[in-house]
C-alpha cells in the first residue's frame, strides 16, 4: 500500500519499491511490513507485530530507526505484550 501524499497521511508508509523477488512474485520487505503494521495498529496488526517479536525478527533495536510515533507504539508492545 502506498499513499500519494504524505500531507494527508503524515506517517511513512510502505513504498512500492520496498519489495524483494520471491520466485514468480514479489513480497514487501520486513521493514516496510513493520511500518504498515505500526501505521494501522489495529489489534490484529499488534498481534502480527508481537508474532514478529516472538520470532526474533523485530525487537527494541528497531526503535531508533522508526519515526517517534511508530517507536512509541512498538515500545508499548514490547513493554506490555498482553495490552
mmCIF file of the N, C-alpha and C atoms, coordinates in Angstrom:
data_MODEL
# 
_entry.id   MODEL 
# 
loop_
_atom_site.group_PDB 
_atom_site.id 
_atom_site.type_symbol 
_atom_site.label_atom_id 
_atom_site.label_alt_id 
_atom_site.label_comp_id 
_atom_site.label_asym_id 
_atom_site.label_entity_id 
_atom_site.label_seq_id 
_atom_site.pdbx_PDB_ins_code 
_atom_site.Cartn_x 
_atom_site.Cartn_y 
_atom_site.Cartn_z 
_atom_site.occupancy 
_atom_site.B_iso_or_equiv 
_atom_site.pdbx_formal_charge 
_atom_site.auth_seq_id 
_atom_site.auth_comp_id 
_atom_site.auth_asym_id 
_atom_site.auth_atom_id 
_atom_site.pdbx_PDB_model_num 
ATOM 1   N N  . UNK A 1 1  ? 0.834  -1.184  0.000  1.00 0.00 ? 1  UNK A N  1 
ATOM 2   C CA . UNK A 1 1  ? 0.000  0.000   0.000  1.00 0.00 ? 1  UNK A CA 1 
ATOM 3   C C  . UNK A 1 1  ? 0.872  1.238   0.000  1.00 0.00 ? 1  UNK A C  1 
ATOM 4   N N  . UNK A 1 2  ? 0.580  2.123   -0.855 1.00 0.00 ? 2  UNK A N  1 
ATOM 5   C CA . UNK A 1 2  ? 1.296  3.390   -0.857 1.00 0.00 ? 2  UNK A CA 1 
ATOM 6   C C  . UNK A 1 2  ? 0.288  4.520   -0.792 1.00 0.00 ? 2  UNK A C  1 
ATOM 7   N N  . UNK A 1 3  ? 0.732  5.650   -0.345 1.00 0.00 ? 3  UNK A N  1 
ATOM 8   C CA . UNK A 1 3  ? -0.104 6.848   -0.292 1.00 0.00 ? 3  UNK A CA 1 
ATOM 9   C C  . UNK A 1 3  ? 0.514  7.871   -1.229 1.00 0.00 ? 3  UNK A C  1 
ATOM 10  N N  . UNK A 1 4  ? -0.334 8.565   -1.973 1.00 0.00 ? 4  UNK A N  1 
ATOM 11  C CA . UNK A 1 4  ? 0.150  9.554   -2.922 1.00 0.00 ? 4  UNK A CA 1 
ATOM 12  C C  . UNK A 1 4  ? 0.709  10.789  -2.225 1.00 0.00 ? 4  UNK A C  1 
ATOM 13  N N  . UNK A 1 5  ? 0.100  11.202  -1.130 1.00 0.00 ? 5  UNK A N  1 
ATOM 14  C CA . UNK A 1 5  ? 0.505  12.439  -0.484 1.00 0.00 ? 5  UNK A CA 1 
ATOM 15  C C  . UNK A 1 5  ? 0.770  12.196  0.995  1.00 0.00 ? 5  UNK A C  1 
ATOM 16  N N  . UNK A 1 6  ? 1.937  12.597  1.459  1.00 0.00 ? 6  UNK A N  1 
ATOM 17  C CA . UNK A 1 6  ? 2.232  12.460  2.874  1.00 0.00 ? 6  UNK A CA 1 
ATOM 18  C C  . UNK A 1 6  ? 1.503  13.535  3.677  1.00 0.00 ? 6  UNK A C  1 
ATOM 19  N N  . UNK A 1 7  ? 0.945  14.553  3.009  1.00 0.00 ? 7  UNK A N  1 
ATOM 20  C CA . UNK A 1 7  ? 0.196  15.577  3.714  1.00 0.00 ? 7  UNK A CA 1 
ATOM 21  C C  . UNK A 1 7  ? -1.090 15.011  4.298  1.00 0.00 ? 7  UNK A C  1 
ATOM 22  N N  . UNK A 1 8  ? -1.742 14.087  3.600  1.00 0.00 ? 8  UNK A N  1 
ATOM 23  C CA . UNK A 1 8  ? -2.982 13.523  4.098  1.00 0.00 ? 8  UNK A CA 1 
ATOM 24  C C  . UNK A 1 8  ? -2.729 12.378  5.074  1.00 0.00 ? 8  UNK A C  1 
ATOM 25  N N  . UNK A 1 9  ? -1.560 11.822  5.068  1.00 0.00 ? 9  UNK A N  1 
ATOM 26  C CA . UNK A 1 9  ? -1.207 10.735  5.971  1.00 0.00 ? 9  UNK A CA 1 
ATOM 27  C C  . UNK A 1 9  ? 0.242  10.923  6.373  1.00 0.00 ? 9  UNK A C  1 
ATOM 28  N N  . UNK A 1 10 ? 0.495  11.558  7.519  1.00 0.00 ? 10 UNK A N  1 
ATOM 29  C CA . UNK A 1 10 ? 1.838  12.010  7.863  1.00 0.00 ? 10 UNK A CA 1 
ATOM 30  C C  . UNK A 1 10 ? 2.861  10.918  8.183  1.00 0.00 ? 10 UNK A C  1 
ATOM 31  N N  . UNK A 1 11 ? 2.416  9.736   8.584  1.00 0.00 ? 11 UNK A N  1 
ATOM 32  C CA . UNK A 1 11 ? 3.377  8.691   8.925  1.00 0.00 ? 11 UNK A CA 1 
ATOM 33  C C  . UNK A 1 11 ? 3.884  8.001   7.665  1.00 0.00 ? 11 UNK A C  1 
ATOM 34  N N  . UNK A 1 12 ? 5.151  7.594   7.657  1.00 0.00 ? 12 UNK A N  1 
ATOM 35  C CA . UNK A 1 12 ? 5.696  6.942   6.467  1.00 0.00 ? 12 UNK A CA 1 
ATOM 36  C C  . UNK A 1 12 ? 5.025  5.593   6.220  1.00 0.00 ? 12 UNK A C  1 
ATOM 37  N N  . UNK A 1 13 ? 4.647  5.373   5.003  1.00 0.00 ? 13 UNK A N  1 
ATOM 38  C CA . UNK A 1 13 ? 4.031  4.101   4.624  1.00 0.00 ? 13 UNK A CA 1 
ATOM 39  C C  . UNK A 1 13 ? 4.991  3.346   3.724  1.00 0.00 ? 13 UNK A C  1 
ATOM 40  N N  . UNK A 1 14 ? 4.620  2.132   3.392  1.00 0.00 ? 14 UNK A N  1 
ATOM 41  C CA . UNK A 1 14 ? 5.462  1.326   2.508  1.00 0.00 ? 14 UNK A CA 1 
ATOM 42  C C  . UNK A 1 14 ? 5.438  1.899   1.106  1.00 0.00 ? 14 UNK A C  1 
ATOM 43  N N  . UNK A 1 15 ? 6.565  1.837   0.483  1.00 0.00 ? 15 UNK A N  1 
ATOM 44  C CA . UNK A 1 15 ? 6.720  2.309   -0.887 1.00 0.00 ? 15 UNK A CA 1 
ATOM 45  C C  . UNK A 1 15 ? 6.730  1.087   -1.801 1.00 0.00 ? 15 UNK A C  1 
ATOM 46  N N  . UNK A 1 16 ? 6.201  1.245   -3.008 1.00 0.00 ? 16 UNK A N  1 
ATOM 47  C CA . UNK A 1 16 ? 6.147  0.083   -3.904 1.00 0.00 ? 16 UNK A CA 1 
ATOM 48  C C  . UNK A 1 16 ? 7.529  -0.390  -4.359 1.00 0.00 ? 16 UNK A C  1 
ATOM 49  N N  . UNK A 1 17 ? 8.571  0.355   -4.036 1.00 0.00 ? 17 UNK A N  1 
ATOM 50  C CA . UNK A 1 17 ? 9.927  -0.099  -4.356 1.00 0.00 ? 17 UNK A CA 1 
ATOM 51  C C  . UNK A 1 17 ? 10.501 -0.977  -3.245 1.00 0.00 ? 17 UNK A C  1 
ATOM 52  N N  . UNK A 1 18 ? 9.824  -1.048  -2.107 1.00 0.00 ? 18 UNK A N  1 
ATOM 53  C CA . UNK A 1 18 ? 10.302 -1.815  -0.962 1.00 0.00 ? 18 UNK A CA 1 
ATOM 54  C C  . UNK A 1 18 ? 9.809  -3.258  -1.052 1.00 0.00 ? 18 UNK A C  1 
ATOM 55  N N  . UNK A 1 19 ? 10.342 -3.954  -2.023 1.00 0.00 ? 19 UNK A N  1 
ATOM 56  C CA . UNK A 1 19 ? 9.950  -5.329  -2.230 1.00 0.00 ? 19 UNK A CA 1 
ATOM 57  C C  . UNK A 1 19 ? 11.147 -6.155  -2.670 1.00 0.00 ? 19 UNK A C  1 
ATOM 58  N N  . UNK A 1 20 ? 11.018 -7.443  -2.488 1.00 0.00 ? 20 UNK A N  1 
ATOM 59  C CA . UNK A 1 20 ? 12.065 -8.362  -2.912 1.00 0.00 ? 20 UNK A CA 1 
ATOM 60  C C  . UNK A 1 20 ? 11.431 -9.462  -3.750 1.00 0.00 ? 20 UNK A C  1 
ATOM 61  N N  . UNK A 1 21 ? 12.185 -9.999  -4.667 1.00 0.00 ? 21 UNK A N  1 
ATOM 62  C CA . UNK A 1 21 ? 11.683 -11.066 -5.531 1.00 0.00 ? 21 UNK A CA 1 
ATOM 63  C C  . UNK A 1 21 ? 11.655 -12.383 -4.773 1.00 0.00 ? 21 UNK A C  1 
ATOM 64  N N  . UNK A 1 22 ? 10.593 -13.139 -5.002 1.00 0.00 ? 22 UNK A N  1 
ATOM 65  C CA . UNK A 1 22 ? 10.447 -14.468 -4.416 1.00 0.00 ? 22 UNK A CA 1 
ATOM 66  C C  . UNK A 1 22 ? 9.791  -15.353 -5.465 1.00 0.00 ? 22 UNK A C  1 
ATOM 67  N N  . UNK A 1 23 ? 10.592 -16.155 -6.143 1.00 0.00 ? 23 UNK A N  1 
ATOM 68  C CA . UNK A 1 23 ? 10.102 -16.984 -7.254 1.00 0.00 ? 23 UNK A CA 1 
ATOM 69  C C  . UNK A 1 23 ? 9.448  -16.101 -8.313 1.00 0.00 ? 23 UNK A C  1 
ATOM 70  N N  . UNK A 1 24 ? 8.160  -16.308 -8.563 1.00 0.00 ? 24 UNK A N  1 
ATOM 71  C CA . UNK A 1 24 ? 7.459  -15.577 -9.617 1.00 0.00 ? 24 UNK A CA 1 
ATOM 72  C C  . UNK A 1 24 ? 6.669  -14.374 -9.106 1.00 0.00 ? 24 UNK A C  1 
ATOM 73  N N  . UNK A 1 25 ? 6.934  -13.954 -7.907 1.00 0.00 ? 25 UNK A N  1 
ATOM 74  C CA . UNK A 1 25 ? 6.190  -12.837 -7.329 1.00 0.00 ? 25 UNK A CA 1 
ATOM 75  C C  . UNK A 1 25 ? 7.116  -11.998 -6.462 1.00 0.00 ? 25 UNK A C  1 
ATOM 76  N N  . UNK A 1 26 ? 6.608  -10.909 -5.965 1.00 0.00 ? 26 UNK A N  1 
ATOM 77  C CA . UNK A 1 26 ? 7.393  -10.031 -5.105 1.00 0.00 ? 26 UNK A CA 1 
ATOM 78  C C  . UNK A 1 26 ? 6.706  -9.910  -3.752 1.00 0.00 ? 26 UNK A C  1 
ATOM 79  N N  . UNK A 1 27 ? 7.509  -9.742  -2.709 1.00 0.00 ? 27 UNK A N  1 
ATOM 80  C CA . UNK A 1 27 ? 6.963  -9.545  -1.368 1.00 0.00 ? 27 UNK A CA 1 
ATOM 81  C C  . UNK A 1 27 ? 7.541  -8.269  -0.775 1.00 0.00 ? 27 UNK A C  1 
ATOM 82  N N  . UNK A 1 28 ? 6.799  -7.688  0.125  1.00 0.00 ? 28 UNK A N  1 
ATOM 83  C CA . UNK A 1 28 ? 7.221  -6.455  0.777  1.00 0.00 ? 28 UNK A CA 1 
ATOM 84  C C  . UNK A 1 28 ? 8.361  -6.779  1.747  1.00 0.00 ? 28 UNK A C  1 
ATOM 85  N N  . UNK A 1 29 ? 9.272  -5.830  1.942  1.00 0.00 ? 29 UNK A N  1 
ATOM 86  C CA . UNK A 1 29 ? 10.379 -6.037  2.876  1.00 0.00 ? 29 UNK A CA 1 
ATOM 87  C C  . UNK A 1 29 ? 9.847  -6.045  4.312  1.00 0.00 ? 29 UNK A C  1 
ATOM 88  N N  . UNK A 1 30 ? 10.613 -6.625  5.215  1.00 0.00 ? 30 UNK A N  1 
ATOM 89  C CA . UNK A 1 30 ? 10.213 -6.677  6.620  1.00 0.00 ? 30 UNK A CA 1 
ATOM 90  C C  . UNK A 1 30 ? 10.045 -5.271  7.181  1.00 0.00 ? 30 UNK A C  1 
ATOM 91  N N  . UNK A 1 31 ? 10.963 -4.372  6.868  1.00 0.00 ? 31 UNK A N  1 
ATOM 92  C CA . UNK A 1 31 ? 10.865 -3.006  7.385  1.00 0.00 ? 31 UNK A CA 1 
ATOM 93  C C  . UNK A 1 31 ? 9.586  -2.324  6.912  1.00 0.00 ? 31 UNK A C  1 
ATOM 94  N N  . UNK A 1 32 ? 9.234  -2.492  5.645  1.00 0.00 ? 32 UNK A N  1 
ATOM 95  C CA . UNK A 1 32 ? 8.001  -1.899  5.126  1.00 0.00 ? 32 UNK A CA 1 
ATOM 96  C C  . UNK A 1 32 ? 6.777  -2.525  5.791  1.00 0.00 ? 32 UNK A C  1 
ATOM 97  N N  . UNK A 1 33 ? 6.799  -3.834  5.991  1.00 0.00 ? 33 UNK A N  1 
ATOM 98  C CA . UNK A 1 33 ? 5.694  -4.516  6.650  1.00 0.00 ? 33 UNK A CA 1 
ATOM 99  C C  . UNK A 1 33 ? 5.502  -4.000  8.077  1.00 0.00 ? 33 UNK A C  1 
ATOM 100 N N  . UNK A 1 34 ? 6.598  -3.843  8.799  1.00 0.00 ? 34 UNK A N  1 
ATOM 101 C CA . UNK A 1 34 ? 6.523  -3.337  10.176 1.00 0.00 ? 34 UNK A CA 1 
ATOM 102 C C  . UNK A 1 34 ? 5.931  -1.933  10.179 1.00 0.00 ? 34 UNK A C  1 
ATOM 103 N N  . UNK A 1 35 ? 6.359  -1.080  9.255  1.00 0.00 ? 35 UNK A N  1 
ATOM 104 C CA . UNK A 1 35 ? 5.789  0.274   9.169  1.00 0.00 ? 35 UNK A CA 1 
ATOM 105 C C  . UNK A 1 35 ? 4.292  0.232   8.888  1.00 0.00 ? 35 UNK A C  1 
ATOM 106 N N  . UNK A 1 36 ? 3.866  -0.640  7.976  1.00 0.00 ? 36 UNK A N  1 
ATOM 107 C CA . UNK A 1 36 ? 2.439  -0.758  7.668  1.00 0.00 ? 36 UNK A CA 1 
ATOM 108 C C  . UNK A 1 36 ? 1.654  -1.180  8.905  1.00 0.00 ? 36 UNK A C  1 
ATOM 109 N N  . UNK A 1 37 ? 2.186  -2.159  9.633  1.00 0.00 ? 37 UNK A N  1 
ATOM 110 C CA . UNK A 1 37 ? 1.501  -2.652  10.835 1.00 0.00 ? 37 UNK A CA 1 
ATOM 111 C C  . UNK A 1 37 ? 1.465  -1.584  11.923 1.00 0.00 ? 37 UNK A C  1 
ATOM 112 N N  . UNK A 1 38 ? 2.547  -0.815  12.061 1.00 0.00 ? 38 UNK A N  1 
ATOM 113 C CA . UNK A 1 38 ? 2.571  0.252   13.064 1.00 0.00 ? 38 UNK A CA 1 
ATOM 114 C C  . UNK A 1 38 ? 1.673  1.416   12.665 1.00 0.00 ? 38 UNK A C  1 
ATOM 115 N N  . UNK A 1 39 ? 1.480  1.630   11.376 1.00 0.00 ? 39 UNK A N  1 
ATOM 116 C CA . UNK A 1 39 ? 0.552  2.669   10.914 1.00 0.00 ? 39 UNK A CA 1 
ATOM 117 C C  . UNK A 1 39 ? -0.879 2.291   11.247 1.00 0.00 ? 39 UNK A C  1 
ATOM 118 N N  . UNK A 1 40 ? -1.284 1.101   10.864 1.00 0.00 ? 40 UNK A N  1 
ATOM 119 C CA . UNK A 1 40 ? -2.672 0.671   11.077 1.00 0.00 ? 40 UNK A CA 1 
ATOM 120 C C  . UNK A 1 40 ? -2.948 0.465   12.553 1.00 0.00 ? 40 UNK A C  1 
ATOM 121 N N  . UNK A 1 41 ? -2.094 -0.284  13.192 1.00 0.00 ? 41 UNK A N  1 
ATOM 122 C CA . UNK A 1 41 ? -2.093 -0.510  14.640 1.00 0.00 ? 41 UNK A CA 1 
ATOM 123 C C  . UNK A 1 41 ? -3.428 -1.005  15.197 1.00 0.00 ? 41 UNK A C  1 
ATOM 124 N N  . UNK A 1 42 ? -4.202 -1.722  14.358 1.00 0.00 ? 42 UNK A N  1 
ATOM 125 C CA . UNK A 1 42 ? -5.390 -2.389  14.867 1.00 0.00 ? 42 UNK A CA 1 
ATOM 126 C C  . UNK A 1 42 ? -4.925 -3.556  15.730 1.00 0.00 ? 42 UNK A C  1 
ATOM 127 N N  . UNK A 1 43 ? -5.809 -4.135  16.492 1.00 0.00 ? 43 UNK A N  1 
ATOM 128 C CA . UNK A 1 43 ? -5.403 -5.233  17.374 1.00 0.00 ? 43 UNK A CA 1 
ATOM 129 C C  . UNK A 1 43 ? -4.784 -6.373  16.573 1.00 0.00 ? 43 UNK A C  1 
ATOM 130 N N  . UNK A 1 44 ? -5.334 -6.670  15.386 1.00 0.00 ? 44 UNK A N  1 
ATOM 131 C CA . UNK A 1 44 ? -4.737 -7.759  14.601 1.00 0.00 ? 44 UNK A CA 1 
ATOM 132 C C  . UNK A 1 44 ? -3.340 -7.392  14.104 1.00 0.00 ? 44 UNK A C  1 
ATOM 133 N N  . UNK A 1 45 ? -3.091 -6.116  13.842 1.00 0.00 ? 45 UNK A N  1 
ATOM 134 C CA . UNK A 1 45 ? -1.751 -5.670  13.463 1.00 0.00 ? 45 UNK A CA 1 
ATOM 135 C C  . UNK A 1 45 ? -0.799 -5.782  14.650 1.00 0.00 ? 45 UNK A C  1 
ATOM 136 N N  . UNK A 1 46 ? -1.307 -5.449  15.829 1.00 0.00 ? 46 UNK A N  1 
ATOM 137 C CA . UNK A 1 46 ? -0.497 -5.584  17.037 1.00 0.00 ? 46 UNK A CA 1 
ATOM 138 C C  . UNK A 1 46 ? -0.104 -7.045  17.259 1.00 0.00 ? 46 UNK A C  1 
ATOM 139 N N  . UNK A 1 47 ? -1.054 -7.950  17.044 1.00 0.00 ? 47 UNK A N  1 
ATOM 140 C CA . UNK A 1 47 ? -0.773 -9.390  17.197 1.00 0.00 ? 47 UNK A CA 1 
ATOM 141 C C  . UNK A 1 47 ? 0.285  -9.822  16.186 1.00 0.00 ? 47 UNK A C  1 
ATOM 142 N N  . UNK A 1 48 ? 0.172  -9.349  14.949 1.00 0.00 ? 48 UNK A N  1 
ATOM 143 C CA . UNK A 1 48 ? 1.179  -9.681  13.928 1.00 0.00 ? 48 UNK A CA 1 
ATOM 144 C C  . UNK A 1 48 ? 2.552  -9.179  14.351 1.00 0.00 ? 48 UNK A C  1 
ATOM 145 N N  . UNK A 1 49 ? 2.620  -7.961  14.895 1.00 0.00 ? 49 UNK A N  1 
ATOM 146 C CA . UNK A 1 49 ? 3.892  -7.412  15.371 1.00 0.00 ? 49 UNK A CA 1 
ATOM 147 C C  . UNK A 1 49 ? 4.438  -8.235  16.534 1.00 0.00 ? 49 UNK A C  1 
ATOM 148 N N  . UNK A 1 50 ? 3.566  -8.642  17.442 1.00 0.00 ? 50 UNK A N  1 
ATOM 149 C CA . UNK A 1 50 ? 4.004  -9.473  18.565 1.00 0.00 ? 50 UNK A CA 1 
ATOM 150 C C  . UNK A 1 50 ? 4.517  -10.823 18.074 1.00 0.00 ? 50 UNK A C  1 
ATOM 151 N N  . UNK A 1 51 ? 3.911  -11.355 17.024 1.00 0.00 ? 51 UNK A N  1 
ATOM 152 C CA . UNK A 1 51 ? 4.421  -12.593 16.421 1.00 0.00 ? 51 UNK A CA 1 
ATOM 153 C C  . UNK A 1 51 ? 5.832  -12.385 15.892 1.00 0.00 ? 51 UNK A C  1 
ATOM 154 N N  . UNK A 1 52 ? 6.069  -11.246 15.240 1.00 0.00 ? 52 UNK A N  1 
ATOM 155 C CA . UNK A 1 52 ? 7.405  -10.944 14.721 1.00 0.00 ? 52 UNK A CA 1 
ATOM 156 C C  . UNK A 1 52 ? 8.407  -10.789 15.859 1.00 0.00 ? 52 UNK A C  1 
ATOM 157 N N  . UNK A 1 53 ? 7.955  -10.206 16.975 1.00 0.00 ? 53 UNK A N  1 
ATOM 158 C CA . UNK A 1 53 ? 8.813  -10.084 18.152 1.00 0.00 ? 53 UNK A CA 1 
ATOM 159 C C  . UNK A 1 53 ? 9.146  -11.473 18.688 1.00 0.00 ? 53 UNK A C  1 
ATOM 160 N N  . UNK A 1 54 ? 8.134  -12.334 18.824 1.00 0.00 ? 54 UNK A N  1 
ATOM 161 C CA . UNK A 1 54 ? 8.359  -13.668 19.396 1.00 0.00 ? 54 UNK A CA 1 
ATOM 162 C C  . UNK A 1 54 ? 9.276  -14.520 18.517 1.00 0.00 ? 54 UNK A C  1 
ATOM 163 N N  . UNK A 1 55 ? 9.289  -14.229 17.232 1.00 0.00 ? 55 UNK A N  1 
ATOM 164 C CA . UNK A 1 55 ? 10.179 -14.949 16.310 1.00 0.00 ? 55 UNK A CA 1 
ATOM 165 C C  . UNK A 1 55 ? 11.585 -14.343 16.277 1.00 0.00 ? 55 UNK A C  1 
ATOM 166 N N  . UNK A 1 56 ? 11.765 -13.224 16.968 1.00 0.00 ? 56 UNK A N  1 
ATOM 167 C CA . UNK A 1 56 ? 13.069 -12.575 16.998 1.00 0.00 ? 56 UNK A CA 1 
ATOM 168 C C  . UNK A 1 56 ? 13.370 -11.738 15.768 1.00 0.00 ? 56 UNK A C  1 
ATOM 169 N N  . UNK A 1 57 ? 12.346 -11.451 14.965 1.00 0.00 ? 57 UNK A N  1 
ATOM 170 C CA . UNK A 1 57 ? 12.557 -10.663 13.750 1.00 0.00 ? 57 UNK A CA 1 
ATOM 171 C C  . UNK A 1 57 ? 12.592 -9.169  14.017 1.00 0.00 ? 57 UNK A C  1 
ATOM 172 N N  . UNK A 1 58 ? 11.891 -8.718  15.050 1.00 0.00 ? 58 UNK A N  1 
ATOM 173 C CA . UNK A 1 58 ? 11.957 -7.318  15.474 1.00 0.00 ? 58 UNK A CA 1 
ATOM 174 C C  . UNK A 1 58 ? 12.119 -7.282  16.991 1.00 0.00 ? 58 UNK A C  1 
ATOM 175 N N  . UNK A 1 59 ? 12.763 -6.222  17.464 1.00 0.00 ? 59 UNK A N  1 
ATOM 176 C CA . UNK A 1 59 ? 12.987 -6.047  18.902 1.00 0.00 ? 59 UNK A CA 1 
ATOM 177 C C  . UNK A 1 59 ? 13.281 -4.572  19.166 1.00 0.00 ? 59 UNK A C  1 
ATOM 178 N N  . UNK A 1 60 ? 13.742 -4.269  20.365 1.00 0.00 ? 60 UNK A N  1 
ATOM 179 C CA . UNK A 1 60 ? 14.000 -2.877  20.750 1.00 0.00 ? 60 UNK A CA 1 
ATOM 180 C C  . UNK A 1 60 ? 15.069 -2.208  19.883 1.00 0.00 ? 60 UNK A C  1 
ATOM 181 N N  . UNK A 1 61 ? 15.904 -2.980  19.230 1.00 0.00 ? 61 UNK A N  1 
ATOM 182 C CA . UNK A 1 61 ? 16.930 -2.384  18.365 1.00 0.00 ? 61 UNK A CA 1 
ATOM 183 C C  . UNK A 1 61 ? 16.306 -1.661  17.167 1.00 0.00 ? 61 UNK A C  1 
ATOM 184 N N  . UNK A 1 62 ? 15.052 -1.911  16.877 1.00 0.00 ? 62 UNK A N  1 
ATOM 185 C CA . UNK A 1 62 ? 14.349 -1.240  15.780 1.00 0.00 ? 62 UNK A CA 1 
ATOM 186 C C  . UNK A 1 62 ? 13.917 0.178   16.159 1.00 0.00 ? 62 UNK A C  1 
ATOM 187 N N  . UNK A 1 63 ? 13.792 0.470   17.425 1.00 0.00 ? 63 UNK A N  1 
ATOM 188 C CA . UNK A 1 63 ? 13.234 1.751   17.870 1.00 0.00 ? 63 UNK A CA 1 
ATOM 189 C C  . UNK A 1 63 ? 13.924 2.972   17.272 1.00 0.00 ? 63 UNK A C  1 
ATOM 190 N N  . UNK A 1 64 ? 15.261 3.042   17.243 1.00 0.00 ? 64 UNK A N  1 
ATOM 191 C CA . UNK A 1 64 ? 15.910 4.251   16.711 1.00 0.00 ? 64 UNK A CA 1 
ATOM 192 C C  . UNK A 1 64 ? 15.652 4.508   15.227 1.00 0.00 ? 64 UNK A C  1 
ATOM 193 N N  . UNK A 1 65 ? 15.337 3.497   14.471 1.00 0.00 ? 65 UNK A N  1 
ATOM 194 C CA . UNK A 1 65 ? 15.132 3.716   13.029 1.00 0.00 ? 65 UNK A CA 1 
ATOM 195 C C  . UNK A 1 65 ? 13.687 4.046   12.662 1.00 0.00 ? 65 UNK A C  1 
ATOM 196 N N  . UNK A 1 66 ? 12.804 4.081   13.664 1.00 0.00 ? 66 UNK A N  1 
ATOM 197 C CA . UNK A 1 66 ? 11.396 4.381   13.423 1.00 0.00 ? 66 UNK A CA 1 
ATOM 198 C C  . UNK A 1 66 ? 11.095 5.840   13.741 1.00 0.00 ? 66 UNK A C  1 
ATOM 199 N N  . UNK A 1 67 ? 10.055 6.372   13.098 1.00 0.00 ? 67 UNK A N  1 
ATOM 200 C CA . UNK A 1 67 ? 9.598  7.712   13.467 1.00 0.00 ? 67 UNK A CA 1 
ATOM 201 C C  . UNK A 1 67 ? 9.058  7.634   14.894 1.00 0.00 ? 67 UNK A C  1 
ATOM 202 N N  . UNK A 1 68 ? 9.046  8.747   15.626 1.00 0.00 ? 68 UNK A N  1 
ATOM 203 C CA . UNK A 1 68 ? 8.680  8.707   17.045 1.00 0.00 ? 68 UNK A CA 1 
ATOM 204 C C  . UNK A 1 68 ? 7.343  8.017   17.358 1.00 0.00 ? 68 UNK A C  1 
ATOM 205 N N  . UNK A 1 69 ? 6.320  8.270   16.566 1.00 0.00 ? 69 UNK A N  1 
ATOM 206 C CA . UNK A 1 69 ? 5.016  7.643   16.848 1.00 0.00 ? 69 UNK A CA 1 
ATOM 207 C C  . UNK A 1 69 ? 5.090  6.130   16.683 1.00 0.00 ? 69 UNK A C  1 
ATOM 208 N N  . UNK A 1 70 ? 5.768  5.673   15.653 1.00 0.00 ? 70 UNK A N  1 
ATOM 209 C CA . UNK A 1 70 ? 5.939  4.231   15.452 1.00 0.00 ? 70 UNK A CA 1 
ATOM 210 C C  . UNK A 1 70 ? 6.774  3.625   16.570 1.00 0.00 ? 70 UNK A C  1 
ATOM 211 N N  . UNK A 1 71 ? 7.836  4.311   16.955 1.00 0.00 ? 71 UNK A N  1 
ATOM 212 C CA . UNK A 1 71 ? 8.698  3.813   18.031 1.00 0.00 ? 71 UNK A CA 1 
ATOM 213 C C  . UNK A 1 71 ? 7.906  3.686   19.328 1.00 0.00 ? 71 UNK A C  1 
ATOM 214 N N  . UNK A 1 72 ? 7.050  4.654   19.611 1.00 0.00 ? 72 UNK A N  1 
ATOM 215 C CA . UNK A 1 72 ? 6.232  4.609   20.831 1.00 0.00 ? 72 UNK A CA 1 
ATOM 216 C C  . UNK A 1 72 ? 5.277  3.423   20.794 1.00 0.00 ? 72 UNK A C  1 
ATOM 217 N N  . UNK A 1 73 ? 4.697  3.162   19.636 1.00 0.00 ? 73 UNK A N  1 
ATOM 218 C CA . UNK A 1 73 ? 3.778  2.030   19.511 1.00 0.00 ? 73 UNK A CA 1 
ATOM 219 C C  . UNK A 1 73 ? 4.510  0.706   19.693 1.00 0.00 ? 73 UNK A C  1 
ATOM 220 N N  . UNK A 1 74 ? 5.685  0.577   19.076 1.00 0.00 ? 74 UNK A N  1 
ATOM 221 C CA . UNK A 1 74 ? 6.451  -0.654  19.237 1.00 0.00 ? 74 UNK A CA 1 
ATOM 222 C C  . UNK A 1 74 ? 6.902  -0.810  20.680 1.00 0.00 ? 74 UNK A C  1 
ATOM 223 N N  . UNK A 1 75 ? 7.349  0.260   21.300 1.00 0.00 ? 75 UNK A N  1 
ATOM 224 C CA . UNK A 1 75 ? 7.773  0.194   22.699 1.00 0.00 ? 75 UNK A CA 1 
ATOM 225 C C  . UNK A 1 75 ? 6.624  -0.246  23.596 1.00 0.00 ? 75 UNK A C  1 
ATOM 226 N N  . UNK A 1 76 ? 5.431  0.254   23.313 1.00 0.00 ? 76 UNK A N  1 
ATOM 227 C CA . UNK A 1 76 ? 4.253  -0.140  24.077 1.00 0.00 ? 76 UNK A CA 1 
ATOM 228 C C  . UNK A 1 76 ? 4.024  -1.649  23.974 1.00 0.00 ? 76 UNK A C  1 
ATOM 229 N N  . UNK A 1 77 ? 4.169  -2.198  22.793 1.00 0.00 ? 77 UNK A N  1 
ATOM 230 C CA . UNK A 1 77 ? 4.007  -3.649  22.622 1.00 0.00 ? 77 UNK A CA 1 
ATOM 231 C C  . UNK A 1 77 ? 5.109  -4.430  23.335 1.00 0.00 ? 77 UNK A C  1 
ATOM 232 N N  . UNK A 1 78 ? 6.315  -3.922  23.268 1.00 0.00 ? 78 UNK A N  1 
ATOM 233 C CA . UNK A 1 78 ? 7.430  -4.601  23.930 1.00 0.00 ? 78 UNK A CA 1 
ATOM 234 C C  . UNK A 1 78 ? 7.255  -4.560  25.451 1.00 0.00 ? 78 UNK A C  1 
ATOM 235 N N  . UNK A 1 79 ? 6.762  -3.438  25.976 1.00 0.00 ? 79 UNK A N  1 
ATOM 236 C CA . UNK A 1 79 ? 6.589  -3.277  27.413 1.00 0.00 ? 79 UNK A CA 1 
ATOM 237 C C  . UNK A 1 79 ? 5.400  -4.078  27.950 1.00 0.00 ? 79 UNK A C  1 
ATOM 238 N N  . UNK A 1 80 ? 4.333  -4.161  27.159 1.00 0.00 ? 80 UNK A N  1 
ATOM 239 C CA . UNK A 1 80 ? 3.118  -4.836  27.625 1.00 0.00 ? 80 UNK A CA 1 
ATOM 240 C C  . UNK A 1 80 ? 2.504  -5.647  26.487 1.00 0.00 ? 80 UNK A C  1 
ATOM 241 N N  . UNK A 1 81 ? 3.059  -6.815  26.185 1.00 0.00 ? 81 UNK A N  1 
ATOM 242 C CA . UNK A 1 81 ? 2.578  -7.587  25.046 1.00 0.00 ? 81 UNK A CA 1 
ATOM 243 C C  . UNK A 1 81 ? 1.126  -8.053  25.186 1.00 0.00 ? 81 UNK A C  1 
ATOM 244 N N  . UNK A 1 82 ? 0.587  -8.091  26.385 1.00 0.00 ? 82 UNK A N  1 
ATOM 245 C CA . UNK A 1 82 ? -0.789 -8.524  26.581 1.00 0.00 ? 82 UNK A CA 1 
ATOM 246 C C  . UNK A 1 82 ? -1.796 -7.383  26.463 1.00 0.00 ? 82 UNK A C  1 
ATOM 247 N N  . UNK A 1 83 ? -1.262 -6.165  26.308 1.00 0.00 ? 83 UNK A N  1 
ATOM 248 C CA . UNK A 1 83 ? -2.090 -4.994  26.095 1.00 0.00 ? 83 UNK A CA 1 
ATOM 249 C C  . UNK A 1 83 ? -3.001 -4.708  27.214 1.00 0.00 ? 83 UNK A C  1 
# 
